[in-house]
Amino acid sequence: MKRIALIALIVLVAPIAPAFADVTVKSTVTGKGMGMQGSMPTVTYIKGSKMRNEVTMGDSTRVSIFDLDSQKMYTFDLQKKEADVFDMQRMSAEISKSVQIDDMKTSLKANGKTKQIAGRSATGYDLEVTLPATMGGAKGMKMIVNMQGPMWVVKGAPGAQEYLNFYKSAVEKGWFFSDPRSAKAQPGQAKAMAEMQRQLAATGGIPYEQEMNIKMSGDGPMAGVFAKMGNISSTTVVTSIETGTLAADLFAVPPGYKLKEQK
């Protein structure tokens, strides 16, 4: 379960690529927490309203396919012949029951800094999201999710406009970019990260580098447990963005895989 949650985190913090053109985004993720050590390569492929994320950890590659039109998400390990299938519309509705969106506080401010990343000039921003949530349903244990860190945004990057269009479509459908099993266990974190992506889209560019620190806190006997669950940090750096036609079957579960409907 920790491995699944970690991969879900990587998918979320990696810059979401444009979605109404064929685009390939390659990144490197380095992080701490939940047993995560060292650097991991990630690749995001986009064709129309479909996105495929690949995260390689050691000799294992975990794939997530997002289909905005069908509201389905597919996850599988390339070493196995089965894929989990999730109804994202239903999952999003369930998660919303445990999060008080009206109490969310967000701050995204330009910090006046610039630097070169992958041969492009990036503008610095500081992001902070604070969100009250509950665990175990609307009447469950209360907690606070805090997410903050600097990011470097490239405006005018390849696919920047498609990136904005994609996120607009995802928000309209109530989408969240996480493994649903992890999101159900930590709904506040899933919603906070979804808000983070909305804030990123508001910059008008693509984040080429992003540092994210996640902490959770709570009251009573579970305070220590919350702290251990949420202390995660990661840095994602884009190494390249390419445009070019991608094969349609890249965004489908490979033939012969067993599909397992998840609830």
Stockholm file with secondary structure:
# STOCKHOLM 1.0

chainA/1-263         MKRIALIALIVLVAPIAPAFADVTVKSTVTGKGMGMQGSMPTVTYIKGSKMRNEVTMGDSTRVSIFDLDSQKMYTFDLQKKEADVFDMQRMSAEISKSVQIDDMKTSLKANGKTKQIAGRSATGYDLEVTLPATMGGAKGMKMIVNMQGPMWVVKGAPGAQEYLNFYKSAVEKGWFFSDPRSAKAQPGQAKAMAEMQRQLAATGGIPYEQEMNIKMSGDGPMAGVFAKMGNISSTTVVTSIETGTLAADLFAVPPGYKLKEQK
#=GR chainA/1-263 SS CHHHHHHHHHHHHSCCCCSSSCEEEEEEEEEEBTTBCSEEEEEEEEETTEEEEEEEETTEEEEEEEETTTTEEEEEETTSSEEEEEEHHHHHHHHHTTBCGGGCEEEEEEEEEEEEETTEEEEEEEEEEEEEEEESSTTSEEEEEEEEEEEEEETTCTTHHHHHHHHHHHHHTTCCCSCHHHHHHSHHHHHHHHHHHHHHHTTTSEEEEEEEEEEEEESGGGHHHHHHHHCEEEEEEEEEEEECCCCGGGGSCCTTCEEEECC
#=GC SS_cons         CHHHHHHHHHHHHSCCCCSSSCEEEEEEEEEEBTTBCSEEEEEEEEETTEEEEEEEETTEEEEEEEETTTTEEEEEETTSSEEEEEEHHHHHHHHHTTBCGGGCEEEEEEEEEEEEETTEEEEEEEEEEEEEEEESSTTSEEEEEEEEEEEEEETTCTTHHHHHHHHHHHHHTTCCCSCHHHHHHSHHHHHHHHHHHHHHHTTTSEEEEEEEEEEEEESGGGHHHHHHHHCEEEEEEEEEEEECCCCGGGGSCCTTCEEEECC
//
